[in-house]
Amino acid sequence: MSPAYAPSKTQKGVVTIDGHELTVTNPNKPLWPDVGITKLEFLDRLIALSPYLLSYTSNRYLTTIRWPHGVGDEFFYQKNCPKGAPDFVKTAPLGDINYIVLDSLPTLVWLGNLACLEFHPSLHYLNDELPAEWLIDIDPTLEEEPRIMEAAKIVVDLLASLGVQSVAKTSGATGVQVYVPIRRGYTFEQLRSIGKFLGDYLVQAHPKLFTIERLKKDRGTLIYFDYLQHWYGKTLSAPYTPRAKKGGSVSTPLFYDELHPRVKPSDFHLRNIEARLSAHGDLIRRVPPQSLDRILAGLRAPGSR
């Protein structure tokens, strides 16, 4: 626990973080009742995650999901910064929405105190129309999908065969996302064209595993290769965001050898992520920005699809 963060387990307390005073309300409120994670413990875990999580939310437009009474109760999406936000909370307009910019520990703790349990940043930076990275969402149709890691491994291997390094990360829910750091300059349209090409190939090569059918009711038991979600103004779960799922799962980058059926997204959660990060750091940061020029040149070549 941070030395600057030590509230008592009372109904209300004031804490000082980076020189800013914040009020923590109802610290004993259970936010994940199934495993007994209270608001106080959640804030403590957020502080441990902050050096990693903030690197993926700073300089972006934030959508967060609030569960005022904890997981299993009512929730709502918050895009607009609420009235009465502290002065240290930065905002940025996009369209008719005044988004929160999650770029500091005080802002993170303030949001945590509001029972914001999930953090979904934009896929581009503030005042920028280019993608910050490339994410492919591999979304199971079934609630329990033992093939999800197999599907992720196939996508990682396919990208590697095209000369592109990537890192699979759990979404923190049931799916996996393949994260590709990219060189600056590519457009969302270019990434979508590559995604469509890969999706068509995977459906042909693995027809009993993958689909690019958008409507869930028409997917059967197939795993959705979602290349469409990666677009301007859209969001995906940030690396290291907690999720409002049983067990307090956390979106976690994976080693390649973890892409096997014995590993489940629920294996990575608020109570073990700190030890994993202390031992291994951020796996995504090990991958340099990737060039997609070769793939794009192939798609432009005569006779290419």
PyMOL commands that set and color helices and strands:
alter all, ss='L'
color gray80, all
select helices_A, chain A and resi 39-56+105-113+148-161+188-205+216-218+256-258+265-267+273-280+283-286+293-300
alter helices_A, ss='H'
color red, helices_A
select strands_A, chain A and resi 12-17+20-25+30-32+37-38+60-66+76-78+90-94+97-101+116-125+134-140+167-170+176-180+210-211+223-226
alter strands_A, ss='S'
color yellow, strands_A
deselect
rebuild
show_as cartoon
